[in-house]
Amino acid sequence: MNNIIKSVNLIYYSPTGTSKKIAHAIGDGLRVNNLKESDITFGNNKVTDFTHDSLTIFVCPVYGGRIPPIFFERLGSIDGNDSMCTIIVVYGNRHYDDALLELKNGVSKLGFHPVAAATFIGEHSFSRDNMPIAAGRPDHYDIGMAEHFGKEVMDKITSVPLLNDLYVPGNFPYKEMKPKQPVAPISTGSCCSCGLCISSCPTHAISTNSAGSIITDSNLCTLCCACVKICPHGARVFDTPFTKFLYENFSDRKNPEFYF
Ligand SMILES: Cc1cc2nc3c(=O)[nH]c(=O)nc-3n(C[C@H](O)[C@H](O)[C@H](O)COP(=O)(O)O)c2cc1C
């Protein structure tokens, strides 16, 4: 640790694990001991106190060009205590639109002072084997960039005495959040009711009925597709025309961006 930062918190929401990978790589790049990790995906990992001499790394996926509301719900009413933070969004190679700005404004309201920001690319939740969208990302290059970002953040904090207001791209009013349709992934014939999908669901939308079959509450489902990605038999399916649209229009590789 250094003279200014006494503790570091790593906080992420990550149903399909790409934001988690980026968070870990940034954490490695910071090169600090006693990093406190809070995976808030399932809402049972209490976020710790934030002293004024702490640094917090927030990492969140982009949904519809925005921060998924569940991210701030999971954070709850925390007090950043005017401490420094960095904000990172992970998106599926389409665009992050207003998500980074929304994250900046959201954590600022909670009493944090954002000093750096970054965007990274993760395999799109709707990516499928026959229509891959950013498949396999974050890859080796992305992980190296995330470690580099962590190092740059620490270098900046220790070398720049006055930290200016951080610019990040985005517009306000934010991109409109479309009302969620009552759709959800379904379990198909090859389902053996192993229950992995049940435990992977951040909103507890999946359960078994009295006959032992897997059922999904589409009102609770956020379409994160964690259940689709975790199913060892390919039995969880979410068919959406977006997959083809994204595959056809957003397959050109995008790269991470840093803002200081
Ligand atoms: C409901 C939903 C909406 C999404 N919207 C966007 C989007 O607007 N732009 C984009 O590039 N990716 C979008 N994605 C893809 C995710 O941002 C991307 O897959 C991310 O890596 C998932 O993070 P995770 O692995 O931490 O869950 C969306 C994914 C879901 C489930």
The ligand as an ORCA input file, in Angstrom:
! r2SCAN-3c Opt
* xyz 0 1
  C     -29.873     -7.859    -21.148
  C     -28.510     -7.568    -21.732
  C     -28.285     -6.386    -22.416
  C     -27.003     -6.121    -22.954
  N     -26.784     -4.942    -23.584
  C     -25.578     -4.687    -24.133
  C     -25.312     -3.453    -24.812
  O     -26.125     -2.531    -24.821
  N     -24.121     -3.293    -25.437
  C     -23.172     -4.287    -25.455
  O     -22.153     -4.108    -26.116
  N     -23.351     -5.442    -24.746
  C     -24.523     -5.660    -24.085
  N     -24.731     -6.817    -23.389
  C     -23.614     -7.769    -23.254
  C     -22.916     -7.675    -21.890
  O     -22.594     -6.356    -21.578
  C     -21.607     -8.492    -21.941
  O     -21.889     -9.797    -22.355
  C     -20.872     -8.538    -20.627
  O     -19.580     -9.047    -20.900
  C     -21.560     -9.414    -19.591
  O     -20.889     -9.271    -18.341
  P     -20.762    -10.471    -17.274
  O     -20.008    -11.597    -17.956
  O     -19.936     -9.871    -16.186
  O     -22.127    -10.875    -16.873
  C     -25.962     -7.088    -22.826
  C     -26.218     -8.272    -22.114
  C     -27.464     -8.512    -21.569
  C     -27.694     -9.779    -20.810
*
